[in-house]
């Protein structure tokens, strides 16, 4: 996740996990590794919806799309947001 547009997301996830943004590897599992919980995941999704002006379909809320910063970036790219 090198896109500057995702820097705010990285910082938000770091804050939720009690870490510095530079401590989060873009490929590190967020949910399955316990860095964030289900309530935090909802905050991440809400942040993405607000920051990028996109509505996230509940069917798109899967670990394949949301379990790492790089997966989130790929999902947003596939949706044409990035």
C-alpha positions as CSV (number, residue, x, y, z in Angstrom):
1,X,0.0,0.0,0.0
2,X,2.1,2.8,-1.2
3,X,-0.7,5.1,-2.4
4,X,-0.6,8.4,-0.4
5,X,-4.4,8.4,-0.5
6,X,-4.4,5.4,1.8
7,X,-2.1,7.0,4.4
8,X,-5.0,8.2,6.5
9,X,-6.4,4.7,6.5
10,X,-3.1,3.3,7.6
11,X,-2.9,5.8,10.4
12,X,-6.5,5.1,11.5
13,X,-5.8,1.3,11.6
14,X,-2.6,2.0,13.6
15,X,-4.5,4.1,16.1
16,X,-7.2,1.4,16.5
17,X,-4.4,-1.2,17.1
18,X,-2.4,1.0,19.4
19,X,0.6,1.1,17.0
20,X,2.5,3.6,15.0
21,X,1.6,3.7,11.3
22,X,5.1,2.6,10.4
23,X,4.7,-0.6,12.5
24,X,1.9,-1.9,10.2
25,X,3.0,-4.0,7.2
26,X,0.5,-3.5,4.4
27,X,0.2,-7.3,4.1
28,X,-0.3,-7.9,7.8
29,X,-3.6,-9.5,8.6
30,X,-5.7,-7.0,10.6
31,X,-8.7,-8.9,11.7
32,X,-7.5,-12.5,11.7
33,X,-4.3,-11.5,13.6
34,X,-6.3,-9.6,16.2
35,X,-5.0,-6.2,15.4
36,X,-8.6,-4.9,15.0
37,X,-11.9,-6.5,16.1
38,X,-15.3,-6.5,14.4
39,X,-16.3,-3.1,15.8
40,X,-13.0,-1.6,14.6
41,X,-13.5,-3.1,11.2
42,X,-16.8,-1.3,11.0
43,X,-15.0,2.0,11.8
44,X,-12.5,1.2,9.1
45,X,-15.3,0.6,6.6
46,X,-17.1,3.8,7.7
47,X,-13.8,5.7,7.2
48,X,-13.4,4.4,3.7
49,X,-16.9,5.2,2.8
50,X,-16.5,8.8,4.0
51,X,-13.0,9.4,2.7
52,X,-13.5,8.0,-0.7
53,X,-17.2,8.7,-1.2
54,X,-18.2,5.1,-1.9
55,X,-20.9,2.9,-0.4
56,X,-19.7,-0.5,0.6
57,X,-22.1,-3.3,-0.1
58,X,-22.5,-5.7,2.8
59,X,-21.6,-8.6,0.4
60,X,-18.2,-7.0,-0.1
61,X,-17.3,-7.1,3.6
62,X,-15.2,-10.2,3.5
63,X,-11.7,-11.1,4.8
64,X,-10.6,-11.3,1.1
65,X,-11.3,-7.5,0.8
66,X,-10.7,-6.2,4.3
67,X,-8.1,-8.3,6.2
68,X,-5.0,-6.2,5.3
69,X,-4.2,-2.7,4.1
70,X,-3.1,-4.2,0.8
71,X,-6.3,-6.1,0.4
72,X,-8.3,-2.9,1.1
73,X,-6.2,-1.1,-1.5
74,X,-6.8,-3.8,-4.1
75,X,-10.5,-3.8,-3.3
76,X,-10.7,0.0,-3.8
77,X,-8.7,-0.2,-7.0
78,X,-11.0,-2.9,-8.4
79,X,-14.0,-0.7,-7.5
80,X,-12.4,2.2,-9.4
81,X,-12.0,4.3,-6.3
82,X,-8.2,4.5,-6.5
